Amino acid sequence: MPPLGTEISGLTSLIGILLSKYLEEGGDPVKIIKHLNSVKGDRPVGLGENRVNSVAHGIAIALRSHLKRTGVIASDQDISGAEKLELWEVSRTQYCPKCYSSNVSYESGCSGPTCHDCGHSECS
């Protein structure tokens, strides 16, 4: 958790407060998980299936785990194959595999991204 008084700490607390109020008022937890999963930050942590793309994404992971553990959603109720492919495509195209910068583009027919921060390219 970031130090108290920082901007990220305040925003994380705000997400928690709003999420709690939404759920207290009868909001659909599965819908909010899908929305939180879609938030991408500029500093992801982890790799592969353990990758957390943002604070909101981390909250979605924790909420889904809690809802599965408490039986609110079935343990086999997960994102569909199409949604998994879409999430993989988004993460594949947005980050450098070497430095995780989001300042990348696909150039010259190369199948991998070219990073404009560290210079990484799979084609050179």
N, CA, C and O atoms as CSV, one atom per row, in Angstrom:
chain,resi,resn,atom,element,x,y,z
A,1,MET,N,N,0.854,-1.177,0.000
A,1,MET,CA,C,0.000,0.000,0.000
A,1,MET,C,C,0.897,1.237,0.000
A,1,MET,O,O,1.885,1.288,0.732
A,2,PRO,N,N,0.560,2.222,-0.809
A,2,PRO,CA,C,1.359,3.449,-0.845
A,2,PRO,C,C,1.267,4.210,0.478
A,2,PRO,O,O,0.325,4.003,1.243
A,3,PRO,N,N,2.230,5.082,0.755
A,3,PRO,CA,C,2.193,5.867,1.996
A,3,PRO,C,C,0.926,6.723,2.088
A,3,PRO,O,O,0.408,7.199,1.078
A,4,LEU,N,N,0.449,6.904,3.298
A,4,LEU,CA,C,-0.727,7.751,3.508
A,4,LEU,C,C,-0.438,9.169,3.053
A,4,LEU,O,O,0.675,9.673,3.207
A,5,GLY,N,N,-1.450,9.800,2.494
A,5,GLY,CA,C,-1.309,11.184,2.073
A,5,GLY,C,C,-0.871,11.360,0.635
A,5,GLY,O,O,-0.843,12.483,0.133
A,6,THR,N,N,-0.522,10.260,-0.047
A,6,THR,CA,C,-0.138,10.381,-1.450
A,6,THR,C,C,-1.387,10.358,-2.323
A,6,THR,O,O,-2.451,9.911,-1.894
A,7,GLU,N,N,-1.246,10.839,-3.533
A,7,GLU,CA,C,-2.374,10.876,-4.474
A,7,GLU,C,C,-2.911,9.472,-4.733
A,7,GLU,O,O,-4.124,9.261,-4.729
A,8,ILE,N,N,-2.014,8.509,-4.959
A,8,ILE,CA,C,-2.459,7.148,-5.254
A,8,ILE,C,C,-3.177,6.536,-4.055
A,8,ILE,O,O,-4.146,5.797,-4.229
A,9,SER,N,N,-2.720,6.832,-2.853
A,9,SER,CA,C,-3.385,6.339,-1.652
A,9,SER,C,C,-4.797,6.909,-1.550
A,9,SER,O,O,-5.742,6.185,-1.234
A,10,GLY,N,N,-4.938,8.199,-1.815
A,10,GLY,CA,C,-6.253,8.834,-1.777
A,10,GLY,C,C,-7.198,8.276,-2.827
A,10,GLY,O,O,-8.372,8.033,-2.545
A,11,LEU,N,N,-6.689,8.071,-4.041
A,11,LEU,CA,C,-7.533,7.534,-5.112
A,11,LEU,C,C,-7.922,6.083,-4.843
A,11,LEU,O,O,-9.041,5.670,-5.147
A,12,THR,N,N,-6.999,5.314,-4.273
A,12,THR,CA,C,-7.307,3.930,-3.921
A,12,THR,C,C,-8.399,3.890,-2.855
A,12,THR,O,O,-9.314,3.071,-2.936
A,13,SER,N,N,-8.308,4.762,-1.867
A,13,SER,CA,C,-9.349,4.846,-0.835
A,13,SER,C,C,-10.687,5.241,-1.444
A,13,SER,O,O,-11.730,4.706,-1.067
A,14,LEU,N,N,-10.656,6.169,-2.378
A,14,LEU,CA,C,-11.878,6.607,-3.048
A,14,LEU,C,C,-12.540,5.454,-3.799
A,14,LEU,O,O,-13.758,5.285,-3.731
A,15,ILE,N,N,-11.742,4.661,-4.513
A,15,ILE,CA,C,-12.294,3.501,-5.221
A,15,ILE,C,C,-12.976,2.569,-4.223
A,15,ILE,O,O,-14.075,2.079,-4.482
A,16,GLY,N,N,-12.328,2.321,-3.084
A,16,GLY,CA,C,-12.901,1.442,-2.067
A,16,GLY,C,C,-14.214,1.964,-1.513
A,16,GLY,O,O,-15.163,1.200,-1.338
A,17,ILE,N,N,-14.275,3.262,-1.237
A,17,ILE,CA,C,-15.497,3.866,-0.702
A,17,ILE,C,C,-16.636,3.767,-1.720
A,17,ILE,O,O,-17.743,3.345,-1.385
A,18,LEU,N,N,-16.354,4.160,-2.962
A,18,LEU,CA,C,-17.397,4.127,-3.995
A,18,LEU,C,C,-17.855,2.701,-4.287
A,18,LEU,O,O,-19.046,2.458,-4.482
A,19,LEU,N,N,-16.918,1.764,-4.319
A,19,LEU,CA,C,-17.264,0.367,-4.556
A,19,LEU,C,C,-18.141,-0.166,-3.427
A,19,LEU,O,O,-19.124,-0.861,-3.684
A,20,SER,N,N,-17.796,0.150,-2.183
A,20,SER,CA,C,-18.602,-0.286,-1.040
A,20,SER,C,C,-20.019,0.262,-1.117
A,20,SER,O,O,-20.982,-0.472,-0.899
A,21,LYS,N,N,-20.152,1.547,-1.426
A,21,LYS,CA,C,-21.482,2.160,-1.531
A,21,LYS,C,C,-22.285,1.540,-2.673
A,21,LYS,O,O,-23.480,1.287,-2.529
A,22,TYR,N,N,-21.625,1.295,-3.811
A,22,TYR,CA,C,-22.288,0.681,-4.969
A,22,TYR,C,C,-22.843,-0.689,-4.583
A,22,TYR,O,O,-23.991,-1.007,-4.894
A,23,LEU,N,N,-22.035,-1.490,-3.913
A,23,LEU,CA,C,-22.477,-2.831,-3.534
A,23,LEU,C,C,-23.535,-2.784,-2.437
A,23,LEU,O,O,-24.459,-3.598,-2.447
A,24,GLU,N,N,-23.424,-1.846,-1.486
A,24,GLU,CA,C,-24.436,-1.693,-0.437
A,24,GLU,C,C,-25.801,-1.362,-1.021
A,24,GLU,O,O,-26.826,-1.781,-0.484
A,25,GLU,N,N,-25.818,-0.612,-2.120
A,25,GLU,CA,C,-27.075,-0.209,-2.756
A,25,GLU,C,C,-27.611,-1.273,-3.708
A,25,GLU,O,O,-28.583,-1.028,-4.423
A,26,GLY,N,N,-26.994,-2.447,-3.728
A,26,GLY,CA,C,-27.493,-3.548,-4.547
A,26,GLY,C,C,-26.885,-3.630,-5.930
A,26,GLY,O,O,-27.433,-4.305,-6.802
A,27,GLY,N,N,-25.767,-2.960,-6.154
A,27,GLY,CA,C,-25.100,-3.016,-7.454
A,27,GLY,C,C,-24.618,-4.417,-7.794
A,27,GLY,O,O,-24.319,-5.211,-6.902
A,28,ASP,N,N,-24.544,-4.715,-9.070
A,28,ASP,CA,C,-24.129,-6.028,-9.559
A,28,ASP,C,C,-22.606,-6.162,-9.472
A,28,ASP,O,O,-21.889,-5.455,-10.180
A,29,PRO,N,N,-22.102,-7.058,-8.616
A,29,PRO,CA,C,-20.652,-7.185,-8.470
A,29,PRO,C,C,-19.950,-7.694,-9.727
A,29,PRO,O,O,-18.803,-7.324,-9.982
A,30,VAL,N,N,-20.617,-8.531,-10.514
A,30,VAL,CA,C,-19.991,-9.052,-11.732
A,30,VAL,C,C,-19.781,-7.929,-12.744
A,30,VAL,O,O,-18.753,-7.879,-13.418
A,31,LYS,N,N,-20.759,-7.027,-12.849
A,31,LYS,CA,C,-20.616,-5.892,-13.769
A,31,LYS,C,C,-19.470,-4.982,-13.344
A,31,LYS,O,O,-18.695,-4.523,-14.183
A,32,ILE,N,N,-19.361,-4.721,-12.048
A,32,ILE,CA,C,-18.301,-3.823,-11.590
A,32,ILE,C,C,-16.934,-4.471,-11.778
A,32,ILE,O,O,-15.959,-3.778,-12.067
A,33,ILE,N,N,-16.849,-5.784,-11.620
A,33,ILE,CA,C,-15.582,-6.490,-11.858
A,33,ILE,C,C,-15.151,-6.305,-13.305
A,33,ILE,O,O,-13.980,-6.044,-13.579
A,34,LYS,N,N,-16.098,-6.440,-14.237
A,34,LYS,CA,C,-15.753,-6.274,-15.657
A,34,LYS,C,C,-15.254,-4.859,-15.934
A,34,LYS,O,O,-14.309,-4.677,-16.702
A,35,HIS,N,N,-15.875,-3.863,-15.320
A,35,HIS,CA,C,-15.427,-2.480,-15.525
A,35,HIS,C,C,-14.049,-2.244,-14.907
A,35,HIS,O,O,-13.186,-1.624,-15.528
A,36,LEU,N,N,-13.845,-2.732,-13.695
A,36,LEU,CA,C,-12.551,-2.550,-13.035
A,36,LEU,C,C,-11.435,-3.275,-13.788
A,36,LEU,O,O,-10.307,-2.787,-13.855
A,37,ASN,N,N,-11.754,-4.446,-14.356
A,37,ASN,CA,C,-10.765,-5.199,-15.138
A,37,ASN,C,C,-10.292,-4.427,-16.356
A,37,ASN,O,O,-9.175,-4.640,-16.827
A,38,SER,N,N,-11.118,-3.543,-16.869
A,38,SER,CA,C,-10.775,-2.845,-18.113
A,38,SER,C,C,-9.826,-1.665,-17.896
A,38,SER,O,O,-9.319,-1.101,-18.865
A,39,VAL,N,N,-9.579,-1.287,-16.643
A,39,VAL,CA,C,-8.711,-0.138,-16.368
A,39,VAL,C,C,-7.250,-0.565,-16.486
A,39,VAL,O,O,-6.806,-1.483,-15.796
A,40,LYS,N,N,-6.514,0.100,-17.360
A,40,LYS,CA,C,-5.099,-0.202,-17.579
A,40,LYS,C,C,-4.254,0.969,-17.110
A,40,LYS,O,O,-4.533,2.116,-17.458
A,41,GLY,N,N,-3.238,0.692,-16.335
A,41,GLY,CA,C,-2.322,1.725,-15.869
A,41,GLY,C,C,-1.042,1.725,-16.687
A,41,GLY,O,O,-0.872,0.902,-17.586
A,42,ASP,N,N,-0.154,2.639,-16.377
A,42,ASP,CA,C,1.104,2.715,-17.119
A,42,ASP,C,C,2.229,1.944,-16.436
A,42,ASP,O,O,3.355,1.929,-16.935
A,43,ARG,N,N,1.943,1.303,-15.301
A,43,ARG,CA,C,2.971,0.537,-14.589
A,43,ARG,C,C,2.417,-0.803,-14.114
A,43,ARG,O,O,2.187,-0.985,-12.918
A,44,PRO,N,N,2.200,-1.743,-15.033
A,44,PRO,CA,C,1.701,-3.051,-14.607
A,44,PRO,C,C,2.736,-3.771,-13.748
A,44,PRO,O,O,3.933,-3.493,-13.823
A,45,VAL,N,N,2.251,-4.694,-12.939
A,45,VAL,CA,C,3.115,-5.465,-12.051
A,45,VAL,C,C,2.861,-6.940,-12.317
A,45,VAL,O,O,1.708,-7.354,-12.430
A,46,GLY,N,N,3.916,-7.741,-12.418
A,46,GLY,CA,C,3.777,-9.174,-12.623
A,46,GLY,C,C,3.764,-9.536,-14.093
A,46,GLY,O,O,3.774,-8.673,-14.971
A,47,LEU,N,N,3.740,-10.838,-14.338
A,47,LEU,CA,C,3.776,-11.355,-15.701
A,47,LEU,C,C,2.680,-12.386,-15.910
A,47,LEU,O,O,2.215,-13.009,-14.956
A,48,GLY,N,N,2.269,-12.566,-17.160
A,48,GLY,CA,C,1.298,-13.595,-17.522
A,48,GLY,C,C,-0.009,-13.439,-16.781
A,48,GLY,O,O,-0.546,-12.338,-16.663
A,49,GLU,N,N,-0.523,-14.573,-16.274
A,49,GLU,CA,C,-1.800,-14.544,-15.566
A,49,GLU,C,C,-1.704,-13.832,-14.220
A,49,GLU,O,O,-2.730,-13.483,-13.635
A,50,ASN,N,N,-0.496,-13.614,-13.724
A,50,ASN,CA,C,-0.302,-12.910,-12.451
A,50,ASN,C,C,-0.131,-11.411,-12.633
A,50,ASN,O,O,0.126,-10.698,-11.663
A,51,ARG,N,N,-0.269,-10.924,-13.853
A,51,ARG,CA,C,-0.084,-9.508,-14.145
A,51,ARG,C,C,-1.267,-8.695,-13.606
A,51,ARG,O,O,-2.428,-9.056,-13.803
A,52,VAL,N,N,-0.951,-7.603,-12.931
A,52,VAL,CA,C,-1.963,-6.663,-12.440
A,52,VAL,C,C,-1.712,-5.352,-13.170
A,52,VAL,O,O,-0.655,-4.740,-13.017
A,53,ASN,N,N,-2.700,-4.917,-13.974
A,53,ASN,CA,C,-2.524,-3.776,-14.865
A,53,ASN,C,C,-2.741,-2.417,-14.219
A,53,ASN,O,O,-2.307,-1.401,-14.762
A,54,SER,N,N,-3.406,-2.380,-13.067
A,54,SER,CA,C,-3.688,-1.106,-12.404
A,54,SER,C,C,-4.220,-1.396,-11.008
A,54,SER,O,O,-4.487,-2.548,-10.667
A,55,VAL,N,N,-4.372,-0.358,-10.206
A,55,VAL,CA,C,-4.972,-0.516,-8.880
A,55,VAL,C,C,-6.392,-1.058,-9.028
A,55,VAL,O,O,-6.790,-1.967,-8.299
A,56,ALA,N,N,-7.156,-0.502,-9.968
A,56,ALA,CA,C,-8.539,-0.956,-10.178
A,56,ALA,C,C,-8.572,-2.426,-10.584
A,56,ALA,O,O,-9.432,-3.174,-10.119
A,57,HIS,N,N,-7.650,-2.850,-11.444
A,57,HIS,CA,C,-7.572,-4.246,-11.860
A,57,HIS,C,C,-7.257,-5.137,-10.660
A,57,HIS,O,O,-7.834,-6.217,-10.528
A,58,GLY,N,N,-6.352,-4.700,-9.784
A,58,GLY,CA,C,-6.038,-5.455,-8.573
A,58,GLY,C,C,-7.246,-5.595,-7.659
A,58,GLY,O,O,-7.459,-6.651,-7.063
A,59,ILE,N,N,-8.035,-4.537,-7.547
A,59,ILE,CA,C,-9.256,-4.587,-6.745
A,59,ILE,C,C,-10.242,-5.576,-7.360
A,59,ILE,O,O,-10.903,-6.319,-6.634
A,60,ALA,N,N,-10.348,-5.594,-8.690
A,60,ALA,CA,C,-11.235,-6.542,-9.370
A,60,ALA,C,C,-10.808,-7.981,-9.095
A,60,ALA,O,O,-11.652,-8.847,-8.867
A,61,ILE,N,N,-9.513,-8.235,-9.115
A,61,ILE,CA,C,-8.998,-9.578,-8.831
A,61,ILE,C,C,-9.370,-9.988,-7.405
A,61,ILE,O,O,-9.839,-11.104,-7.180
A,62,ALA,N,N,-9.160,-9.089,-6.447
A,62,ALA,CA,C,-9.484,-9.384,-5.049
A,62,ALA,C,C,-10.988,-9.586,-4.863
A,62,ALA,O,O,-11.405,-10.499,-4.149
A,63,LEU,N,N,-11.801,-8.745,-5.498
A,63,LEU,CA,C,-13.258,-8.863,-5.378
A,63,LEU,C,C,-13.746,-10.176,-5.977
A,63,LEU,O,O,-14.578,-10.855,-5.376
A,64,ARG,N,N,-13.237,-10.544,-7.161
A,64,ARG,CA,C,-13.633,-11.814,-7.790
A,64,ARG,C,C,-13.259,-12.990,-6.884
A,64,ARG,O,O,-14.057,-13.912,-6.708
A,65,SER,N,N,-12.064,-12.965,-6.314
A,65,SER,CA,C,-11.622,-14.036,-5.419
A,65,SER,C,C,-12.545,-14.138,-4.203
A,65,SER,O,O,-12.935,-15.237,-3.808
A,66,HIS,N,N,-12.889,-13.005,-3.618
A,66,HIS,CA,C,-13.786,-12.986,-2.457
A,66,HIS,C,C,-15.170,-13.524,-2.826
A,66,HIS,O,O,-15.744,-14.321,-2.084
A,67,LEU,N,N,-15.704,-13.093,-3.967
A,67,LEU,CA,C,-17.040,-13.536,-4.380
A,67,LEU,C,C,-17.062,-15.029,-4.683
A,67,LEU,O,O,-18.067,-15.692,-4.426
A,68,LYS,N,N,-15.977,-15.567,-5.221
A,68,LYS,CA,C,-15.895,-17.014,-5.457
A,68,LYS,C,C,-15.820,-17.761,-4.126
A,68,LYS,O,O,-16.494,-18.775,-3.941
A,69,ARG,N,N,-15.004,-17.261,-3.204
A,69,ARG,CA,C,-14.822,-17.905,-1.904
A,69,ARG,C,C,-16.119,-17.924,-1.095
A,69,ARG,O,O,-16.389,-18.885,-0.375
A,70,THR,N,N,-16.917,-16.867,-1.212
A,70,THR,CA,C,-18.163,-16.779,-0.443
A,70,THR,C,C,-19.359,-17.361,-1.184
A,70,THR,O,O,-20.467,-17.376,-0.649
A,71,GLY,N,N,-19.150,-17.842,-2.408
A,71,GLY,CA,C,-20.214,-18.490,-3.160
A,71,GLY,C,C,-21.164,-17.551,-3.872
A,71,GLY,O,O,-22.183,-18.001,-4.397
A,72,VAL,N,N,-20.867,-16.263,-3.910
A,72,VAL,CA,C,-21.733,-15.307,-4.609
A,72,VAL,C,C,-21.696,-15.564,-6.111
A,72,VAL,O,O,-22.719,-15.465,-6.788
A,73,ILE,N,N,-20.524,-15.893,-6.625
A,73,ILE,CA,C,-20.416,-16.326,-8.019
A,73,ILE,C,C,-19.792,-17.713,-8.021
A,73,ILE,O,O,-18.992,-18.049,-7.148
A,74,ALA,N,N,-20.167,-18.512,-9.012
A,74,ALA,CA,C,-19.652,-19.875,-9.104
A,74,ALA,C,C,-18.152,-19.844,-9.342
A,74,ALA,O,O,-17.640,-18.948,-10.013
A,75,SER,N,N,-17.454,-20.823,-8.791
A,75,SER,CA,C,-15.996,-20.844,-8.946
A,75,SER,C,C,-15.589,-21.038,-10.395
A,75,SER,O,O,-14.471,-20.692,-10.778
A,76,ASP,N,N,-16.496,-21.594,-11.216
A,76,ASP,CA,C,-16.166,-21.766,-12.635
A,76,ASP,C,C,-16.669,-20.599,-13.485
A,76,ASP,O,O,-16.449,-20.581,-14.696
A,77,GLN,N,N,-17.344,-19.618,-12.862
A,77,GLN,CA,C,-17.812,-18.441,-13.592
A,77,GLN,C,C,-16.631,-17.504,-13.771
A,77,GLN,O,O,-16.214,-16.819,-12.836
A,78,ASP,N,N,-16.110,-17.483,-14.960
A,78,ASP,CA,C,-14.907,-16.709,-15.240
A,78,ASP,C,C,-15.157,-15.922,-16.508
A,78,ASP,O,O,-16.228,-16.028,-17.106
A,79,ILE,N,N,-14.187,-15.139,-16.921
A,79,ILE,CA,C,-14.367,-14.402,-18.161
A,79,ILE,C,C,-14.330,-15.379,-19.323
A,79,ILE,O,O,-13.626,-16.388,-19.270
A,80,SER,N,N,-15.079,-15.085,-20.365
A,80,SER,CA,C,-15.184,-15.969,-21.519
A,80,SER,C,C,-13.888,-15.991,-22.307
A,80,SER,O,O,-13.016,-15.143,-22.121
A,81,GLY,N,N,-13.773,-16.976,-23.191
A,81,GLY,CA,C,-12.590,-17.085,-24.037
A,81,GLY,C,C,-12.381,-15.846,-24.886
A,81,GLY,O,O,-11.247,-15.401,-25.064
A,82,ALA,N,N,-13.470,-15.277,-25.416
A,82,ALA,CA,C,-13.355,-14.073,-26.246
A,82,ALA,C,C,-12.846,-12.898,-25.416
A,82,ALA,O,O,-12.020,-12.116,-25.886
A,83,GLU,N,N,-13.344,-12.772,-24.163
A,83,GLU,CA,C,-12.870,-11.691,-23.301
A,83,GLU,C,C,-11.404,-11.889,-22.936
A,83,GLU,O,O,-10.650,-10.919,-22.859
A,84,LYS,N,N,-10.985,-13.153,-22.706
A,84,LYS,CA,C,-9.580,-13.425,-22.403
A,84,LYS,C,C,-8.710,-13.028,-23.584
A,84,LYS,O,O,-7.657,-12.414,-23.411
A,85,LEU,N,N,-9.161,-13.386,-24.806
A,85,LEU,CA,C,-8.391,-13.041,-26.000
A,85,LEU,C,C,-8.299,-11.526,-26.135
A,85,LEU,O,O,-7.235,-10.994,-26.454
A,86,GLU,N,N,-9.416,-10.824,-25.893
A,86,GLU,CA,C,-9.419,-9.364,-25.992
A,86,GLU,C,C,-8.464,-8.748,-24.975
A,86,GLU,O,O,-7.713,-7.831,-25.310
A,87,LEU,N,N,-8.484,-9.244,-23.733
A,87,LEU,CA,C,-7.573,-8.724,-22.714
A,87,LEU,C,C,-6.123,-8.999,-23.086
A,87,LEU,O,O,-5.257,-8.154,-22.862
A,88,TRP,N,N,-5.845,-10.190,-23.661
A,88,TRP,CA,C,-4.484,-10.512,-24.071
A,88,TRP,C,C,-4.047,-9.590,-25.196
A,88,TRP,O,O,-2.921,-9.094,-25.190
A,89,GLU,N,N,-4.934,-9.355,-26.166
A,89,GLU,CA,C,-4.591,-8.474,-27.285
A,89,GLU,C,C,-4.313,-7.057,-26.792
A,89,GLU,O,O,-3.365,-6.419,-27.250
A,90,VAL,N,N,-5.133,-6.558,-25.859
A,90,VAL,CA,C,-4.924,-5.210,-25.340
A,90,VAL,C,C,-3.585,-5.123,-24.631
A,90,VAL,O,O,-2.822,-4.185,-24.862
A,91,SER,N,N,-3.285,-6.105,-23.755
A,91,SER,CA,C,-2.023,-6.033,-23.020
A,91,SER,C,C,-0.843,-6.264,-23.948
A,91,SER,O,O,0.220,-5.680,-23.740
A,92,ARG,N,N,-1.003,-7.100,-24.969
A,92,ARG,CA,C,0.087,-7.380,-25.895
A,92,ARG,C,C,0.439,-6.136,-26.690
A,92,ARG,O,O,1.615,-5.889,-26.959
A,93,THR,N,N,-0.540,-5.362,-27.064
A,93,THR,CA,C,-0.276,-4.217,-27.924
A,93,THR,C,C,0.102,-2.961,-27.158
A,93,THR,O,O,0.604,-2.015,-27.764
A,94,GLN,N,N,-0.116,-2.914,-25.872
A,94,GLN,CA,C,0.073,-1.669,-25.148
A,94,GLN,C,C,1.379,-1.557,-24.379
A,94,GLN,O,O,1.722,-0.459,-23.940
A,95,TYR,N,N,2.124,-2.642,-24.196
A,95,TYR,CA,C,3.294,-2.581,-23.334
A,95,TYR,C,C,4.519,-3.211,-23.974
A,95,TYR,O,O,4.416,-4.187,-24.718
A,96,CYS,N,N,5.663,-2.650,-23.681
A,96,CYS,CA,C,6.944,-3.208,-24.105
A,96,CYS,C,C,7.232,-4.440,-23.242
A,96,CYS,O,O,7.115,-4.362,-22.019
A,97,PRO,N,N,7.607,-5.581,-23.849
A,97,PRO,CA,C,7.889,-6.772,-23.042
A,97,PRO,C,C,9.177,-6.649,-22.225
A,97,PRO,O,O,9.397,-7.436,-21.305
A,98,LYS,N,N,10.022,-5.681,-22.546
A,98,LYS,CA,C,11.287,-5.513,-21.824
A,98,LYS,C,C,11.158,-4.542,-20.646
A,98,LYS,O,O,11.537,-4.874,-19.523
A,99,CYS,N,N,10.617,-3.331,-20.906
A,99,CYS,CA,C,10.565,-2.311,-19.842
A,99,CYS,C,C,9.133,-1.986,-19.401
A,99,CYS,O,O,8.941,-1.197,-18.476
A,100,TYR,N,N,8.123,-2.585,-20.052
A,100,TYR,CA,C,6.701,-2.401,-19.731
A,100,TYR,C,C,6.194,-0.984,-19.963
A,100,TYR,O,O,5.165,-0.596,-19.411
A,101,SER,N,N,6.905,-0.216,-20.769
A,101,SER,CA,C,6.441,1.116,-21.138
A,101,SER,C,C,5.233,0.981,-22.065
A,101,SER,O,O,5.136,0.026,-22.836
A,102,SER,N,N,4.330,1.928,-21.985
A,102,SER,CA,C,3.181,1.931,-22.893
A,102,SER,C,C,3.477,2.741,-24.155
A,102,SER,O,O,2.600,2.894,-25.006
A,103,ASN,N,N,4.680,3.254,-24.288
A,103,ASN,CA,C,5.077,4.062,-25.441
A,103,ASN,C,C,5.617,3.150,-26.546
A,103,ASN,O,O,6.806,3.193,-26.863
A,104,VAL,N,N,4.735,2.319,-27.133
A,104,VAL,CA,C,5.125,1.355,-28.162
A,104,VAL,C,C,4.264,1.520,-29.404
A,104,VAL,O,O,3.182,2.106,-29.361
A,105,SER,N,N,4.774,0.988,-30.515
A,105,SER,CA,C,3.991,0.941,-31.750
A,105,SER,C,C,4.456,-0.258,-32.558
A,105,SER,O,O,5.540,-0.793,-32.330
A,106,TYR,N,N,3.623,-0.675,-33.506
A,106,TYR,CA,C,3.980,-1.756,-34.421
A,106,TYR,C,C,4.425,-1.105,-35.716
A,106,TYR,O,O,3.691,-0.320,-36.316
A,107,GLU,N,N,5.638,-1.439,-36.144
A,107,GLU,CA,C,6.224,-0.778,-37.306
A,107,GLU,C,C,6.830,-1.786,-38.270
A,107,GLU,O,O,7.246,-2.873,-37.869
A,108,SER,N,N,6.875,-1.419,-39.529
A,108,SER,CA,C,7.594,-2.147,-40.578
A,108,SER,C,C,7.213,-3.619,-40.662
A,108,SER,O,O,8.056,-4.453,-40.990
A,109,GLY,N,N,5.975,-3.949,-40.374
A,109,GLY,CA,C,5.515,-5.326,-40.487
A,109,GLY,C,C,6.014,-6.248,-39.392
A,109,GLY,O,O,5.814,-7.460,-39.477
A,110,CYS,N,N,6.648,-5.720,-38.380
A,110,CYS,CA,C,7.165,-6.519,-37.270
A,110,CYS,C,C,5.994,-7.046,-36.441
A,110,CYS,O,O,5.041,-6.313,-36.178
A,111,SER,N,N,6.062,-8.311,-36.031
A,111,SER,CA,C,4.966,-8.894,-35.260
A,111,SER,C,C,4.968,-8.443,-33.803
A,111,SER,O,O,3.957,-8.577,-33.114
A,112,GLY,N,N,6.089,-7.911,-33.330
A,112,GLY,CA,C,6.175,-7.438,-31.954
A,112,GLY,C,C,6.256,-5.927,-31.905
A,112,GLY,O,O,6.501,-5.283,-32.926
A,113,PRO,N,N,6.051,-5.355,-30.730
A,113,PRO,CA,C,6.081,-3.900,-30.609
A,113,PRO,C,C,7.501,-3.344,-30.651
A,113,PRO,O,O,8.462,-4.024,-30.291
A,114,THR,N,N,7.611,-2.104,-31.092
A,114,THR,CA,C,8.859,-1.346,-31.005
A,114,THR,C,C,8.665,-0.329,-29.895
A,114,THR,O,O,7.733,0.473,-29.935
A,115,CYS,N,N,9.552,-0.364,-28.899
A,115,CYS,CA,C,9.441,0.536,-27.751
A,115,CYS,C,C,10.185,1.827,-28.048
A,115,CYS,O,O,11.352,1.809,-28.440
A,116,HIS,N,N,9.505,2.940,-27.858
A,116,HIS,CA,C,10.115,4.242,-28.106
A,116,HIS,C,C,10.844,4.779,-26.872
A,116,HIS,O,O,11.439,5.855,-26.925
A,117,ASP,N,N,10.800,4.032,-25.757
A,117,ASP,CA,C,11.529,4.436,-24.553
A,117,ASP,C,C,12.866,3.705,-24.422
A,117,ASP,O,O,13.907,4.337,-24.243
A,118,CYS,N,N,12.836,2.355,-24.514
A,118,CYS,CA,C,14.082,1.601,-24.338
A,118,CYS,C,C,14.661,1.110,-25.660
A,118,CYS,O,O,15.793,0.626,-25.691
A,119,GLY,N,N,13.897,1.228,-26.767
A,119,GLY,CA,C,14.390,0.823,-28.075
A,119,GLY,C,C,14.201,-0.649,-28.400
A,119,GLY,O,O,14.613,-1.091,-29.472
A,120,HIS,N,N,13.594,-1.417,-27.514
A,120,HIS,CA,C,13.400,-2.848,-27.746
A,120,HIS,C,C,12.535,-3.097,-28.983
A,120,HIS,O,O,11.523,-2.426,-29.189
A,121,SER,N,N,12.943,-4.066,-29.799
A,121,SER,CA,C,12.156,-4.510,-30.943
A,121,SER,C,C,12.474,-5.972,-31.187
A,121,SER,O,O,13.635,-6.373,-31.102
A,122,GLU,N,N,11.469,-6.774,-31.488
A,122,GLU,CA,C,11.688,-8.189,-31.763
A,122,GLU,C,C,12.223,-8.412,-33.170
A,122,GLU,O,O,12.615,-9.528,-33.512
A,123,CYS,N,N,12.245,-7.371,-33.984
A,123,CYS,CA,C,12.662,-7.512,-35.382
A,123,CYS,C,C,14.037,-6.919,-35.670
A,123,CYS,O,O,14.473,-6.927,-36.821
A,124,SER,N,N,14.716,-6.413,-34.675
A,124,SER,CA,C,16.037,-5.840,-34.966
A,124,SER,C,C,17.120,-6.484,-34.141
A,124,SER,O,O,18.289,-6.118,-34.263
